[in-house]
Amino acid sequence: MAIYPGQGTILKTTIANNATAIFQLVEIDGPTAEIGSKEITNLGDVVKKYRAQLPDPGEITGTCQYDPANATHNTLTTMINTWPLQPVVWNVVWPTTNNSNGAFSAFLTKFSPKGMNEDDNLEADISLKLTGLITWPTN
């Protein structure tokens, strides 16, 4: 089993029907997929019982280097200001030998520029809410 550094991970979104890398990531986490549980215990049981709920594909959060004059970065400000925002296809491309990627449908839920001082880089925190199934890479 190979060990890969996170350096070189890319986030792409759909722009004009094409998967486009939109910025340089500083960090990215997720998706934080979860399956909840619902109690189904009844008065005849002697131990609590549960059933699985529908999966929640979760969120992806991260920080990117941000250039407000960059056309692909403007896609984010357009997304966050659009109502109703429709989910689009995103990809996380990992720096593996075959550049495997996870594909998912999501919409932008957070866009927060930061680093506006003399010692920091201009960056933005983002969050994506996934909707539907994630297509994980296969061999």
C-alpha positions as CSV (number, residue, x, y, z in Angstrom):
1,M,0.0,0.0,0.0
2,A,1.4,3.4,-1.0
3,I,1.6,6.4,1.2
4,Y,0.7,9.7,-0.5
5,P,1.2,13.3,0.8
6,G,-1.8,15.6,0.6
7,Q,0.3,18.1,-1.4
8,G,-1.1,18.4,-4.9
9,T,-4.7,17.7,-4.0
10,I,-7.0,19.7,-6.3
11,L,-10.7,20.7,-6.0
12,K,-12.7,21.0,-9.2
13,T,-16.2,22.3,-9.9
14,T,-18.4,22.4,-12.9
15,I,-18.0,25.6,-14.9
16,A,-19.8,25.8,-18.3
17,N,-20.2,22.0,-18.3
18,N,-16.5,21.3,-17.7
19,A,-14.7,20.1,-14.5
20,T,-12.4,23.1,-13.7
21,A,-9.8,23.4,-11.0
22,I,-10.8,26.7,-9.4
23,F,-8.0,27.5,-6.9
24,Q,-5.0,26.4,-5.0
25,L,-6.0,24.6,-1.8
26,V,-4.2,25.3,1.4
27,E,-6.2,22.5,3.2
28,I,-9.3,20.4,2.7
29,D,-11.2,18.1,5.0
30,G,-14.0,15.7,4.4
31,P,-16.4,14.6,3.3
32,T,-17.7,13.9,6.8
33,A,-20.2,11.2,5.8
34,E,-22.4,9.8,8.6
35,I,-25.2,7.3,9.1
36,G,-27.4,8.2,12.0
37,S,-29.4,5.8,14.2
38,K,-33.0,5.7,15.3
39,E,-34.1,3.9,18.4
40,I,-36.7,1.1,17.8
41,T,-36.9,-0.3,21.3
42,N,-40.3,-1.4,22.5
43,L,-41.7,-2.4,25.8
44,G,-41.1,-6.1,25.1
45,D,-37.4,-5.7,24.6
46,V,-34.7,-6.2,27.3
47,V,-32.0,-4.2,25.5
48,K,-32.2,-1.1,23.4
49,K,-32.5,-1.7,19.6
50,Y,-31.7,0.6,16.8
51,R,-31.9,0.8,13.0
52,A,-29.7,2.7,10.6
53,Q,-31.0,6.0,9.1
54,L,-30.4,7.3,5.7
55,P,-26.8,8.3,5.0
56,D,-25.9,11.9,5.1
57,P,-23.0,12.5,2.7
58,G,-21.8,15.4,4.8
59,E,-19.7,18.4,4.1
60,I,-16.3,19.3,2.7
61,T,-14.5,22.2,4.3
62,G,-11.3,23.9,3.4
63,T,-9.2,26.9,2.8
64,C,-7.9,28.1,-0.6
65,Q,-5.7,30.9,-1.8
66,Y,-8.0,33.5,-3.2
67,D,-7.7,36.1,-5.9
68,P,-10.9,38.2,-6.3
69,A,-9.9,39.2,-9.8
70,N,-9.6,35.6,-11.0
71,A,-12.5,34.5,-13.3
72,T,-12.8,31.0,-11.8
73,H,-12.7,32.4,-8.2
74,N,-15.6,34.7,-9.2
75,T,-17.6,31.5,-9.7
76,L,-17.6,31.1,-5.9
77,T,-19.0,34.6,-5.3
78,T,-21.6,34.0,-8.0
79,M,-22.6,30.7,-6.4
80,I,-22.9,32.2,-2.9
81,N,-25.1,35.1,-4.2
82,T,-27.4,32.9,-6.3
83,W,-30.8,31.9,-5.1
84,P,-31.9,29.2,-5.4
85,L,-28.5,27.6,-5.6
86,Q,-28.5,24.4,-7.5
87,P,-26.0,21.6,-6.7
88,V,-23.2,21.0,-9.3
89,V,-20.7,18.3,-9.7
90,W,-17.4,18.7,-7.8
91,N,-14.3,16.5,-7.8
92,V,-11.5,16.1,-5.2
93,V,-8.5,14.9,-7.2
94,W,-5.9,13.3,-5.0
95,P,-2.2,13.2,-5.9
96,T,-2.0,9.4,-6.4
97,T,-0.3,7.5,-9.2
98,N,-3.5,7.6,-11.2
99,N,-4.9,10.9,-9.9
100,S,-7.9,9.2,-8.5
101,N,-10.8,11.4,-7.6
102,G,-14.0,11.5,-5.7
103,A,-17.0,12.9,-7.5
104,F,-20.1,14.3,-5.8
105,S,-22.9,16.8,-6.2
106,A,-22.8,19.7,-3.8
107,F,-23.6,23.4,-3.3
108,L,-21.5,26.1,-1.7
109,T,-22.7,26.9,1.9
110,K,-19.8,29.1,3.0
111,F,-17.4,31.5,1.4
112,S,-15.4,33.6,3.7
113,P,-12.4,35.7,2.5
114,K,-9.6,36.2,5.2
115,G,-6.0,37.2,5.6
116,M,-6.5,40.9,4.8
117,N,-3.5,42.2,6.8
118,E,0.1,42.9,6.3
119,D,1.5,39.4,7.1
120,D,-1.1,36.9,5.7
121,N,-2.0,35.7,2.3
122,L,-5.4,36.4,0.9
123,E,-7.4,33.2,1.4
124,A,-11.0,32.1,1.7
125,D,-12.7,29.4,3.9
126,I,-15.2,27.4,2.0
127,S,-17.8,24.7,2.9
128,L,-19.7,22.4,0.5
129,K,-22.8,20.5,1.4
130,L,-22.9,17.2,-0.5
131,T,-26.2,15.9,-1.8
132,G,-26.6,12.4,-3.0
133,L,-24.0,9.6,-3.3
134,I,-20.3,10.1,-3.5
135,T,-18.5,8.2,-6.3
136,W,-15.3,7.0,-4.7
137,P,-12.3,6.1,-6.8
138,T,-11.7,2.4,-7.7
139,N,-8.6,0.6,-8.8
